[in-house]
Amino acid sequence: MSEYLGRKVLASIDGVSFVNGRTKNLTIDNTLVNVSADGDDGIQRYLDDIGEKAVSLSIDGLAIGETLLDKALSSSVSTAVILTFPAEAGAVAFTLTGTFMMSNVSIGMPYNESTTISASFSSSGVIAKASV
């Protein structure tokens, strides 16, 4: 990946830009399938194929607007998420798009500072990468 300023990677949740974000973390987990057996003399071996792929996203920012809170309180926590990566340092701009399930939301309300919000999402289905 090219070098980016984190603030230039934009997040959209159910079609609404999350412009008040400060930190976005994307994690891609590939569950390995261990096929080690007695004849491997204690050396682990894995299949080339993964057992399962999971993508998670966490977003932290200022609690401006109610998009994340409304989604957390709704009866459906399924949401369309689009991450847009900029064309920087000679790289091609691209998006990551998919359906995610909102697993939690936390709102911080310190006494004399900005109210903050944090949300975590887990993928449900394929996450697609496409050039912009």
C-alpha positions as CSV (number, residue, x, y, z in Angstrom):
1,M,0.0,0.0,0.0
2,S,1.0,3.5,-0.6
3,E,1.5,6.1,2.1
4,Y,-1.7,8.0,3.0
5,L,-2.7,10.5,5.6
6,G,-5.4,8.7,7.6
7,R,-7.8,11.6,7.3
8,K,-7.8,11.3,3.6
9,V,-9.3,7.8,3.7
10,L,-13.0,8.4,3.8
11,A,-15.7,6.2,5.3
12,S,-19.3,6.1,4.2
13,I,-21.9,4.2,6.3
14,D,-25.2,3.5,4.6
15,G,-24.5,6.3,2.1
16,V,-23.7,8.9,4.7
17,S,-20.1,10.2,4.9
18,F,-18.5,9.8,8.3
19,V,-16.6,13.1,8.1
20,N,-16.1,13.5,11.8
21,G,-13.8,10.4,12.0
22,R,-10.4,10.6,13.6
23,T,-9.2,7.1,13.4
24,K,-10.2,4.2,11.2
25,N,-8.7,0.7,11.6
26,L,-9.2,-2.1,9.1
27,T,-8.2,-5.7,9.9
28,I,-8.3,-8.6,7.5
29,D,-8.2,-12.0,9.3
30,N,-7.5,-15.2,7.3
31,T,-8.2,-18.4,9.4
32,L,-5.5,-20.9,8.5
33,V,-6.3,-24.6,8.2
34,N,-3.8,-26.7,10.0
35,V,-3.1,-30.0,8.3
36,S,-0.2,-31.1,10.5
37,A,0.0,-34.9,11.2
38,D,2.2,-37.4,13.0
39,G,4.5,-37.7,9.9
40,D,5.3,-34.0,10.0
41,D,7.7,-34.4,13.0
42,G,6.1,-31.6,14.9
43,I,6.4,-29.1,12.1
44,Q,3.1,-27.3,11.4
45,R,1.7,-27.3,7.8
46,Y,-1.2,-25.3,6.5
47,L,-3.5,-25.6,3.4
48,D,-3.0,-22.9,0.8
49,D,-6.7,-22.2,1.1
50,I,-8.0,-20.3,4.0
51,G,-10.8,-21.7,6.2
52,E,-12.5,-18.3,6.6
53,K,-11.9,-14.7,5.9
54,A,-13.2,-11.9,8.2
55,V,-12.8,-8.2,7.8
56,S,-13.3,-5.9,10.7
57,L,-13.5,-2.1,10.9
58,S,-13.4,0.2,13.8
59,I,-14.1,4.0,13.6
60,D,-13.4,6.6,16.2
61,G,-14.4,10.2,16.0
62,L,-16.4,13.1,17.2
63,A,-20.0,12.5,18.0
64,I,-21.4,14.9,15.3
65,G,-24.7,13.8,13.8
66,E,-26.5,10.7,14.7
67,T,-25.8,8.2,11.9
68,L,-23.9,5.6,14.1
69,L,-26.2,6.0,17.1
70,D,-29.3,5.6,14.9
71,K,-27.9,2.5,13.3
72,A,-27.0,1.0,16.7
73,L,-30.5,1.6,18.0
74,S,-32.3,0.2,14.9
75,S,-33.6,-3.3,14.6
76,S,-31.1,-4.1,11.8
77,V,-27.4,-3.6,12.4
78,S,-26.5,-4.5,8.8
79,T,-24.9,-1.6,7.0
80,A,-23.2,-0.8,3.7
81,V,-19.7,0.5,4.3
82,I,-17.5,2.1,1.7
83,L,-13.9,3.1,2.4
84,T,-12.3,5.3,-0.2
85,F,-8.5,5.5,-0.4
86,P,-7.1,8.5,-2.3
87,A,-4.7,8.6,-5.2
88,E,-1.5,9.7,-3.4
89,A,2.2,9.2,-4.1
90,G,1.5,7.7,-7.5
91,A,-1.0,5.1,-6.3
92,V,-4.4,4.5,-7.9
93,A,-7.4,5.5,-5.9
94,F,-9.6,2.6,-4.8
95,T,-12.6,1.7,-2.7
96,L,-13.3,-1.2,-0.4
97,T,-17.1,-1.9,-0.3
98,G,-19.2,-4.4,1.5
99,T,-21.9,-5.3,4.0
100,F,-20.9,-5.1,7.6
101,M,-22.7,-5.8,10.9
102,M,-22.3,-3.2,13.6
103,S,-21.2,-5.1,16.7
104,N,-21.0,-2.2,19.1
105,V,-21.1,1.6,19.6
106,S,-19.5,3.5,22.5
107,I,-20.1,7.2,23.2
108,G,-17.6,9.0,25.3
109,M,-19.0,12.0,27.2
110,P,-16.1,13.6,29.1
111,Y,-16.9,16.5,31.5
112,N,-15.1,19.3,29.6
113,E,-14.1,17.9,26.2
114,S,-15.7,16.9,22.9
115,T,-18.1,14.0,22.9
116,T,-16.7,11.1,21.0
117,I,-18.1,8.0,19.4
118,S,-16.5,4.6,18.5
119,A,-18.1,1.9,16.5
120,S,-17.0,-1.6,15.4
121,F,-18.1,-3.5,12.4
122,S,-17.6,-7.1,11.1
123,S,-17.9,-8.1,7.5
124,S,-20.9,-10.2,6.3
125,G,-20.1,-11.5,2.8
126,V,-17.5,-10.5,0.3
127,I,-15.6,-7.2,0.6
128,A,-14.8,-5.9,-2.9
129,K,-11.8,-3.7,-3.9
130,A,-12.3,-1.5,-7.0
131,S,-10.3,1.2,-8.7
132,V,-12.0,4.6,-8.7
